[in-house]
């Protein structure tokens, strides 16, 4: 893997699409909107840099991809629905959410 946040040059790894661009701005689609793929690419490089240079990043923070945030939001909505249910004891927390 070579490149950094400003100049990504990513070879195909783990089935991810190859990305070669002079700048992340070159990845914008024609209407100028960021796609999830671009945001994930940028967050990948930020996380990579945080691992390489831990003294530059606060250790009490996390850099997450968009999908994870959507997943947690969905799980929270499900939990709120079950919390209002009269049969709360039937709700079983999914351990797969914790990757256990």
Backbone as numpy.savetxt, mean C-alpha at the origin, in Angstrom:
# Nx Ny Nz CAx CAy CAz Cx Cy Cz
17.01 -4.65 -8.28 16.16 -3.48 -8.28 17.05 -2.25 -8.28
16.82 -1.37 -9.20 17.57 -0.13 -9.22 16.60 1.02 -9.35
17.09 2.20 -9.11 16.24 3.37 -9.19 15.85 3.84 -7.80
15.18 4.95 -7.75 14.69 5.46 -6.49 13.35 6.13 -6.72
12.88 6.86 -5.72 11.55 7.46 -5.79 11.39 8.36 -7.01
12.40 9.12 -7.34 12.28 10.07 -8.45 12.55 9.43 -9.80
13.38 8.42 -9.82 13.74 7.79 -11.09 13.55 6.28 -11.01
12.32 5.80 -11.00 12.10 4.36 -10.87 12.54 3.60 -12.11
13.20 2.50 -11.89 13.54 1.59 -12.98 13.40 0.20 -12.37
12.28 -0.41 -12.62 11.95 -1.64 -11.92 11.88 -2.79 -12.91
12.62 -3.84 -12.64 12.55 -5.04 -13.46 11.37 -5.86 -12.99
10.92 -6.77 -13.83 9.76 -7.58 -13.45 10.13 -8.48 -12.28
9.39 -8.34 -11.19 9.61 -9.15 -9.99 8.26 -9.54 -9.44
8.15 -10.76 -9.02 6.92 -11.25 -8.37 5.68 -10.97 -9.21
5.79 -11.02 -10.52 4.63 -10.83 -11.37 4.23 -9.38 -11.54
4.98 -8.44 -10.96 4.64 -7.02 -11.12 5.01 -6.55 -12.52
4.26 -5.58 -13.00 4.53 -5.03 -14.30 5.84 -4.26 -14.28
6.61 -4.33 -15.36 7.84 -3.56 -15.43 7.52 -2.08 -15.56
8.31 -1.28 -14.91 8.12 0.16 -14.99 9.47 0.80 -15.27
9.53 1.54 -16.34 10.72 2.32 -16.63 10.25 3.72 -16.99
10.69 4.69 -16.24 10.27 6.06 -16.50 11.37 6.99 -16.03
11.43 8.17 -16.66 12.39 9.16 -16.23 11.99 9.72 -14.87
10.71 9.78 -14.63 10.18 10.35 -13.40 8.80 9.74 -13.15
8.39 9.70 -11.92 7.04 9.18 -11.64 5.97 10.00 -12.33
6.23 11.27 -12.59 5.26 12.09 -13.31 5.01 11.57 -14.72
6.02 10.88 -15.30 5.85 10.30 -16.63 4.85 9.15 -16.63
4.56 8.61 -15.46 3.63 7.50 -15.36 2.17 7.94 -15.32
1.95 9.25 -15.16 0.58 9.75 -15.13 -0.12 9.40 -16.43
-1.40 9.08 -16.35 -2.13 8.83 -17.58 -2.46 10.16 -18.25
-3.04 10.11 -19.43 -3.22 11.30 -20.24 -3.99 12.41 -19.55
-4.94 12.05 -18.70 -5.72 13.09 -18.04 -5.06 13.63 -16.78
-3.86 13.13 -16.46 -3.11 13.65 -15.34 -3.47 13.08 -13.99
-4.28 12.02 -13.96 -4.67 11.42 -12.69 -3.70 10.32 -12.29
-3.46 10.22 -11.00 -2.65 9.13 -10.48 -3.50 7.87 -10.41
-2.92 6.76 -10.79 -3.62 5.48 -10.66 -3.10 4.77 -9.40
-3.81 3.73 -8.99 -3.35 2.94 -7.85 -1.98 2.35 -8.08
-1.71 1.99 -9.33 -0.40 1.41 -9.67 0.72 2.42 -9.43
0.49 3.67 -9.80 1.50 4.71 -9.61 1.72 4.97 -8.11
0.63 5.05 -7.37 0.74 5.29 -5.92 1.45 4.12 -5.26
1.14 2.89 -5.66 1.82 1.73 -5.10 3.30 1.73 -5.45
3.63 2.13 -6.67 5.03 2.21 -7.09 5.77 3.24 -6.23
5.16 4.39 -6.03 5.79 5.43 -5.22 5.94 4.97 -3.78
4.91 4.35 -3.21 5.00 3.91 -1.82 6.02 2.78 -1.67
6.17 1.95 -2.71 7.21 0.91 -2.68 8.59 1.55 -2.51
8.85 2.58 -3.31 10.16 3.23 -3.24 10.36 3.98 -1.92
9.30 4.54 -1.37 9.41 5.20 -0.07 9.73 4.16 1.01
9.02 3.02 0.99 9.29 1.95 1.98 10.71 1.41 1.82
11.14 1.25 0.57 12.49 0.75 0.30 13.53 1.71 0.88
13.31 3.00 0.67 14.24 4.00 1.20 14.20 4.02 2.73
13.03 3.83 3.31 12.91 3.81 4.77 13.69 2.63 5.36
13.71 1.50 4.66 14.49 0.35 5.13 15.99 0.60 5.01
16.39 1.26 3.93 17.81 1.53 3.71 18.34 2.62 4.64
17.51 3.59 4.96 17.93 4.73 5.77 16.98 4.94 6.95
16.96 4.03 7.92 15.99 4.11 9.02 16.15 5.36 9.88
17.34 5.94 9.91 17.53 7.14 10.74 16.86 8.37 10.14
16.43 8.32 8.88 15.75 9.44 8.24 14.24 9.39 8.41
13.71 8.26 8.84 12.27 8.08 8.95 11.90 7.80 10.41
10.80 8.39 10.85 10.32 8.11 12.20 10.00 6.62 12.31
10.35 6.04 13.43 10.14 4.60 13.60 8.73 4.27 14.09
7.95 5.28 14.46 6.60 5.02 14.94 5.55 5.30 13.85
5.94 5.11 12.61 4.99 5.32 11.51 5.08 4.15 10.54
4.05 4.01 9.72 4.02 2.96 8.69 3.69 3.59 7.36
4.24 3.04 6.31 3.96 3.49 4.95 3.16 2.37 4.31
1.88 2.63 4.03 0.97 1.59 3.57 0.55 1.83 2.12
0.16 0.76 1.47 -0.40 0.87 0.12 -1.89 1.16 0.22
-2.46 1.66 -0.84 -3.89 2.03 -0.84 -4.79 0.84 -0.52
-4.46 -0.33 -1.05 -5.32 -1.50 -0.84 -5.44 -1.83 0.63
-4.34 -1.74 1.36 -4.38 -2.05 2.79 -5.34 -1.13 3.52
-5.29 0.15 3.20 -6.19 1.12 3.85 -7.65 0.80 3.53
-7.94 0.43 2.28 -9.31 0.06 1.91 -9.74 -1.20 2.65
-8.83 -2.15 2.79 -9.12 -3.40 3.48 -9.47 -3.14 4.95
-8.69 -2.30 5.60 -8.94 -1.99 7.01 -10.26 -1.23 7.15
-10.52 -0.31 6.24 -11.78 0.44 6.29 -12.98 -0.51 6.14
-12.90 -1.45 5.21 -13.96 -2.43 5.01 -14.15 -3.28 6.27
-13.04 -3.75 6.84 -13.12 -4.58 8.04 -13.72 -3.79 9.20
-13.40 -2.52 9.31 -13.95 -1.67 10.37 -15.46 -1.51 10.19
-15.90 -1.32 8.96 -17.34 -1.20 8.69 -18.07 -2.49 9.07
-17.47 -3.64 8.74 -18.06 -4.93 9.10 -18.15 -5.08 10.62
-17.10 -4.65 11.30 -17.08 -4.75 12.76 -18.17 -3.87 13.38
-18.36 -2.67 12.84 -19.41 -1.78 13.36 -20.79 -2.40 13.17
-21.01 -3.04 12.03 -22.29 -3.70 11.76 -22.54 -4.81 12.77
-21.51 -5.64 12.99 -21.66 -6.76 13.93 -21.76 -6.29 15.37
-21.15 -5.15 15.69 -21.21 -4.63 17.06 -22.63 -4.19 17.41
-23.41 -3.80 16.42 -24.78 -3.38 16.66 -25.75 -4.56 16.66
-25.28 -5.71 16.27 -26.11 -6.90 16.22 -26.45 -7.38 17.63
-27.67 -7.87 17.84 -28.03 -8.39 19.17 -27.27 -9.68 19.50
-26.72 -10.35 18.49 -26.00 -11.61 18.72 -24.51 -11.38 18.48
-23.92 -10.50 19.26 -22.51 -10.13 19.10 -21.57 -11.32 19.26
-21.96 -12.26 20.11 -21.07 -13.40 20.38 -20.85 -14.27 19.16
-21.69 -14.13 18.13 -21.53 -14.93 16.92 -20.47 -14.37 15.98
-20.07 -13.13 16.24 -19.05 -12.53 15.37 -17.70 -13.16 15.66
-17.06 -13.65 14.63 -15.75 -14.25 14.77 -14.75 -13.40 13.99
-13.74 -12.91 14.69 -12.72 -12.09 14.04 -11.87 -12.97 13.14
-11.66 -12.55 11.94 -10.89 -13.33 10.99 -9.40 -13.19 11.26
-8.76 -14.30 11.61 -7.32 -14.25 11.84 -6.54 -14.02 10.56
-7.18 -14.25 9.41 -6.49 -14.00 8.15 -6.19 -12.52 7.98
-6.98 -11.66 8.64 -6.71 -10.23 8.58 -5.39 -9.90 9.24
-4.99 -10.71 10.20 -3.74 -10.47 10.90 -2.60 -11.29 10.31
-2.88 -12.03 9.25 -1.89 -12.88 8.60 -1.33 -13.90 9.59
-2.23 -14.53 10.35 -1.81 -15.51 11.35 -2.10 -16.91 10.86
